[in-house]
């Protein structure tokens, strides 16, 4: 019994065409998740906001919090040796403001701060920063840790958000403000009492949980703190507005910064600092938009280390500037060394897809991507040659590569890697980059099918060395891996009286040493004529050649597409003599036809 016809999954309409997909047909459906538990973030009433038209044209000030925020977020906090390695890395990269610890939290942090001061490890142009809560005994201990430091900042914070005032501290706005104001006064008193004139001393205040604090109250607290500190020319105050928990879109975060920047008094003597976390996954955008909205400094960690989803990633932020032609004023030129040191210090691996630094971020497996990258490199070389410049002297423009991997210490070897998803472009790139072989397009297609078969059979990635071994096995028999009907020994070509070519070839054919002769309108044509004498019907379809290097000892590579006994195959020959290279290419194709 025949089954009834199946209904079409995409019925036709009245004009005989498939019914198009519409928004209604793909509408998302409500979930059973408890949406009612969560409130939307508050917008900022700032209709004349200016940050959307701003551009970042110079690097902000940077503060690394790797040794404080980053360290306190580790499963295994840094040992003294790992803390020192991180500090030295940050100094080497060029960070001039480094938060080195929370000295009042325990002996480990206190001892580390003392060690870098007493051992003279802090360059004169680097300012260290230490964090403290607003309790007198903690402030005193914190200031004591800084004795003898060339330049140092005490960073005091207290939480100001409503949920903390109600749940954690159970205090009023006035009480919370008093904590900040009194704490500032105590920092100043202990700095005057403990630190000598040899220490250039600075102060930073953070209304913690700024993202959840009412703007007018955050402003009120900051103004109260400034009334005590009295910022003026030559006496700045750092006001840090932390997104302790990222709670809104990056655009709203920018609005909050523009509002504060507009409304703070003594703005010219304030360093307005942004400290994003990545709870919503937009910390980098939040930091960049805050700078556009008036912030002067960014606080963060290398590779986004920090509590929960991490602090903002200083590497990504700096490299974003670099990729737009803005000097980040931090040296990322040895990105792998930076990554290795961070992994050692944090005992946590950097994700292979991490922007700019992951193992795979300059790597393409997709065939179409590989082909575009290969063509991009070729276009760069051609454009540079036309302009009479080197590739490094012209604007970078390679598809899928936002920067030149070489600029961060990466080689080109890892740019294109081959697996079962790869195409001819990636394989051709590997052969050109590693072996200077510029395969014709149809030969790329032919060889890519061979590699595709291998990757489909074994799965996973195939290395450049394995690609080269497969290429040699397919096209270039060697003494160690001899195969095929013909082995070329010698060849001699002469011009005949009628302007043609006569060719004499000594070869081993089917294991027998043989002398072949032929005539044609060139050495290749004459060789095809010679092959007829041993029953090989070959016809030239395409031919191209190029040199592999410069100088008197340069090798030539010849590529020949032949129709051989009904098969269309490519062959390649490599030899210092271009004629011998072309004859070897014919032999390569003939031997492949007989395999």
N, C-alpha and C positions, 0 to 999 in steps of 0.2 A: 504494500500500500504506500503510495507516494505521500511524503510529508507535505503539509500545507505550505504555501509560499510564506517566507519570512517578511515581516514589515521592514521597510527601509529605515535605517537609523537616521537618515537625513532626507526626509521626504521632499519631493519636488513641489514647487508652487505652480500657479496657474500658467506661467509662461514656460514651464518645463525646466526651470533652473532649481538647483538645490536651495532649500530655505536657509538664509544666512543666519549665523549666530548673532544674537542680540544681547544687550545688557540684561534684559529680563530673563533670558534663558540661562544665564550664568550667575544669577543673583545669589550671594552668600546667604546662608540661613542662620538665624540666631542660635547661640549655644546655650547649654545649661550652666555655664560658668557663673559664679556669684558676682556679677557686674555691680550689683547694688552696694557692694562693700566699699567701692572706690569712687572718689570725687575727682572731677576734672581740675586741672591747675587753674589758678587765677590769671587772667590776662592783665597787662599793664596798660593803663590809659596814657598813651604817648603817641597821638596821631601824627605829630611832626617828627617822628623818629628819623634820624639821619644815617644810622649804620647801614641800611641796605645799599646805599650808594658809595660806601667807603671801600677802599682796597688796602690790603696790607702790603706796604712797599718797603718796609724795613723790619728787621728782627725785633721782637719785644725783648725785654729783660727776661731771663730764665731763672727759675729756682728749682733745683733738683731736691725732691723729698725722698729719694731712694733709701737713704740711711735712717729715715724716720718712718714715714708712711709705708714705704716699700718694705722695710725691715719688720715692722710690727705686724704686717699681714702675712708673714711666712709661717709655714708649718714648722720649719726648723730655722729659727732666727739666726742671723749671721754670727759666726764666730768672730773674734777680733781680727783674725787674718783675712776673712772674707770682707769684713767692714772696711779694712784698710785697702784691699784691692779695689773695692767699689769707689772709695774716695779718690784713689789715685787715677782710676779710669775717668771719673767725672772731671777732675782737674786737667787731665791730658786732653779731653775732648773740648775743653774751653769754658766750662761752666764757672761763672764768677760768684754765684750765690748758691750755697749748698747747705741744706738743713741736715745737720750731722747727728741729731739725736734728741732724746728726751731725758736729760741728765738726772732729773729728780725721780725718774721711774725706777731706777735701780743702779746697782754698782757697775753693771756692764756698760751702759750708755755713758755714765759719768766717767769711767776709766777711759773709754775710747776718746771722748772729747779732750780729756787731759793729755792723752798720748799724742794726739796730732798737734797739740799746742806745744807741749814740752819737747817734742822731737823735731820741731821746726818744719812740720810737713805741710803747713798751710802757706801757699805763696802770698806775697804781700798784696796782690791785687784780687785775692779771693776773700769773700766775706762768708764766715760760717754763721749759721742760725741754729738756735736751740729753742725747743718748745716747752712751755710750762702752762699749767693750770693757774688759776688766780688765787691760790692759797699761799699765805705768807711763807710758811716753812719750805714750800716747793719753789717759790720764787727765789728765796735766799740760796738754796742749794743749786739752782740753775745758774744764778749769777756767779757763784763760786767756781763753777766749772769753766768759766771763761777767763779766769785770771791769766794774763800774759798773751791773750789772743791779739793779733794785729788789728783785725776788724771783726766785729761780732754783733749779731742782732738777737735780741730776746723776742720771742714770738709768744704772746699771751692770747688765750682764747677762752671764751665761755659761750655756752649754747644760749641762743636768744629766741628760738622758735616757740610758738604757742604750746605745742605738744610737750616740749621739754619743760616749759614754765609750769604747765599744769600737772604733768605726770612725774617728771624726774625731780625737779627742784621744789615744786609746789610753792612757787614764789610769784610775786607781782612783777609787772614791768619795771617798777621803780627799784625793786630788789635786784633784779637781773642787771639793770643798768649800773647799779652801785657796785656789783661784783667787777664789772669791766673798769669802771672809773677808779675804784680803790686798788685794783690789781695794777693798773698803770702807775699809780702813785708809788706803790711798793717797789715796782721794778726800777723806777727812777731813784728811789732812796737807796736801794741796795747797790745799784750801779755806782752811785756817788760814793758809797761807803767802801765797796770792795774793789772795784776796778780802778786801776791807775790811769794816768794820762796817756800811757802808751797804747791803750786800746781805743780805737775809734768805735764808738758804741751807737747802735741803732735800735729802733723799736718797731715791732709789727703787732697789729691787733686784728683778730678775726672774730666777727660775730658768727659763731658756729651755727650751722644749719641755716645759712643765709637764704637758701632757696625756699624755705618754709616760713621765714620771718617776714612780718609785715614791713613793707618798704619804709614807711614813715618811722617805724620803731627802729629798724636797722640804722637809718640815718640819725635818729636821736642818740642812739648809743655811741655811734662813731663820733658824733660831734662832742659828746661828753668826754670821750677818751682824748680827743684832740684838745679840748679845753685844758686838760692836765698836761699833756705833752708839749703843747704850744709849738706846732710846726711852723717854720719860717724858712727863709732863704738859707741854705746850708744846713738845715735841720729838718729833713723830710720825715714823714711818717708813712709806714706801709700799712695800708688798709686792705686786708685780704677778705674777699667775699666768697666763701667756699660753698660749692654745690656738694655739701657733705653727702647728700643723697640726691642724685639727679632726678628732678621731679617734673620738668616741663620740657617742651620743645626747645631746641637751641635758639630759636627766634625769640621766644619769651625770655630766656636767659639773657639774651642780648638787650632786650628792652629793659630789664632790671638794671643792667650795668649802665645803660645810657641814662636812665632816671637817676641813679646814684651819682654818676659823674657830673650831671647837670646841677644837682641839688647840694652836693657837698660844698661847704665853705673851704677856703684856703686850698682850693683844688690844685693850684700851681705847686704846692709843697707836699702833695700826696702822691705816693706811688700806689696806684689802684691795681690790685693783684687778683687774678682769677685762679680758682683752684677747683677744677671740675672732677667729678667722679663719673663713672661710665655705666650707671645703673640702667639707663635707657639706651645705651649703645651709641650715644651721640656726643661723647665728651670732646672729641677732636673738633667737631663742628661748633660746640658750645664755646670752646676756648677761642677759636678763630673769630666767631661772631662777637664775642666779648671784647676782643682786641679792636675790632672794627667799631665797637660801640664806646670805646674810650679807655679800656683797660691798658695798663702799661707793662704788666708782667704776668707770666704764666708759671704756675707751680705744677709740677707733675713728676712722673717717674719714667725711667727708661723702659720702653716696651709695655707701659701701662700697668706696672706692678702696683699693688695697693689693696686696701680692704675690698671685699666682695668682688665686684666686677673690675675694680682697679681705679687708680688715678688716671688722669689723662696721659697719653703716651707722648713723651717728649721727642722720641725718635720720629714718629709719624709727623708731628707738628713741624719739626725742623726740616725734614725731607720734603714736606709739602711746600715750604717756602723755596727750598732749593729747586724743586721741579718747576717753579714759576719764575726762576731767574732772580730770586731774592736770597742774598747771603744770610744763612741762619746764624752765622757767627759761632757755630758749633761744628766741630770736625767729625763728619760721618764717613770719611773716605775709606775707613777700614771697618765696614759694617760687620763683617764676620768676627773680627777680634772683639768688637763691642758686644756682640751677641754672646760669644763664648764666655767672656768675663762676667756678664750679667747672669748667664746660666750657672756659672760656678758660684757666684755670690748668693744667688737666690735659691739655688738647688731646684730650679724649675726650668723646663724647656720652653723655648720660644716656638710658637706654632709655625708649621711650615708654610702657612698662608699669611703670616703676619706681614703687614705692609712694609715694603722696602727691605726687610731683613730676613724673612722666612726663606727656607731652603728652596721653595718652589715659586717664589713670586716673580722671577724673571724667566720662568720655564713655561713652555707651551707644549702640550701633547696633541692638541687638536690640529688636524691636517690643514684646515683653512687658516688658522692662526699662524702655523709654521710657514705656510707659503707666503703670507703677508709680511712676516718678519724677514724672511729671506729676501724678498723683493725690496723691503725697506732698507736693509743693509746695502744692497746693490745700488739703490738710488742715492743713498748718502755718499757712497764712493764716487759715483758718476758726478753728482753735484759738486763735490769737493774738487774733483779733477777739473771740471769746467771752470770753477772759480779760482783755480790755482792755489788752493788751500788744502790743509789736512782736514780730515773728518772732524777733528776736535775743534776746528775753528769756524764751523758753520752750525746753524741751528739744528738741534736734534729733532728728527722726525722719522721715527720708526714705529709702524703700527704695533699696538699692544705693549709697547715698552715706554712707560711715561718718562723714564730717565735711562741714560746709558749705564748699564750694569757696571761697566769699567770704572765709573766715577765713584762707586762705593766699594771698590776692591774686588768685584766679582769678575770672573772670566766669562767669555762667551760660550764656553763649552757646555754650560748648563742651561743656556737660553732655550734650546730646543732639545727635547728628549722624546724618545720614540716608544710608543706602545701600540696596542691594537686600535686606538682611536686616531693614530697619526696618519698623515698623508705624505704625498711625494715631496712637499715643500720641506718638511722637517728632516726627512732622510737626505734630501739634496743639500740642505744646509750643513748637516753634520759632515758630509763628504767634502763640501767646499771649505768649511771652516777648518777641519782637521787635516785634510789631505789635498787641498787646492784643486779638487776635481769639480769642474762646473758642468754637470750633466745636462745635455739637451733635454727639453721638456718631455719628449716622448720616451726617452730613456729613463727619466725620473719616474714616469708612470709604470714602465716595465719593472724597474727594480723595486718600487714601492709595493707592488703586488707580491714579490718574493718575500719581502720583509713582513708584509701583512699576514701571509700564510704562516710564517714562523711565529709571530706574536700570537696569532689565533690558536696555534697548536700548543704553545707552552704557557701563554698568559703572561701578564705582568709587563715590565719594561724591558727593552733591549738597549744595551749600552752602546756608546759610540764604538768601542772596541769590537763588540759583537757585530755591529753593522759593517765595519770595515772587513772583518773576517768573512762575513757572508758575501760582501762585494767581491773580494779576492777569489773566494771559492767559485763564484758564479761567472766572473769575467777574466780573471788573471791567474791562470795556472802557474804554479811555481815548481821548482825542483823538488820541494818537499811535498807538493800536492799537484803532481802532474796528471793531466787528464786531456782527453780529446784525440782526434785523428791526426792533427798536424802539430809539429813543433818546428818553428822557424829557426834556421841556423844562420843563413846569410842571404843577402840579396844584392844584386847589381843591376842598375838600370842604365840604358844607353839610348841616346836619341837616334832614330833611324833617319835615312835619307829623305823620307817623305814627311818628316816632322813629328812622327809618332814616337812611341817608347817601346823598347824591347827590354824585357825583364827576365833575368835568370835568378832563380831562387833555389838554394839548397835547403832541403827540409827533410824531416822524418815524417813519413806518411804511413799510417797504420803499422808503425814499428820498423819501417824500411827506409833507409836513407835514399832520397830521391832528388833528382835535379828537375825542376819544373821550368818551362819557358813559356812566355806568352807575349802578345803584342796588344797595344791599345793606345788611346790618346792621352795616357798618363800612367804612372806606376800602378795606381789602383785598378784602372781598367785592364792593364796588362796582366795583373795578378789574377783577376777574375778569369781572363782568357786561359791563363796557365792552369787554373783549378779545373777547368773543363777536362783536361787530359787525365785527371784521376776521378772523373765522374761526379764532380761537384758542380751543381748548377746554382750559381750565385749571381745576384744582381744588386747593384748599388741603388739605395733609395735616398739616403741622406748622409752628409759628412760634415763634421766640424772639428776644429782643433784649437788648442791654446797652449801657451807655455805655463809651466808650473812654478817657475822662478825666473829670476833675472841673472844675467851673466853668461859667460862662455860655457859653463857647465850646465846650463838650464836644460831641464827635461821638457819634452813636448807630450801632450796627451791628445790622442786622436780618437774620435767617436764615429763609428760607422753603423748605419742602419742598413741591413741587407735583407733581401728576399732570397731564402735558401731552401730549395726543394719544397716550396710551398709555405715555408714558415717565415715570419717577419721577426727578426732578432737584431739586437744591438750588440756590438763588440767594442772593446776599448783596447788601445795599445799605448804604452808609455815607453819612450826611448829618447835619448838625446838627439837622434836623427829623425826629422819629421817624416821622411819617407818610410823608415823602418817602423815608426810609431803607427803609421796608417796601415802598413801591411800586417802588423801585429793585431790591429783592431779587426781586420778582416778575418784573421786566424781565430781570434776570440769568438766572433760570431759563428764561424763555420764549426768550431769545436762545440759550441753550445748547441748547435742544431743536431749534433750527433750524440749528445749525452743521453 
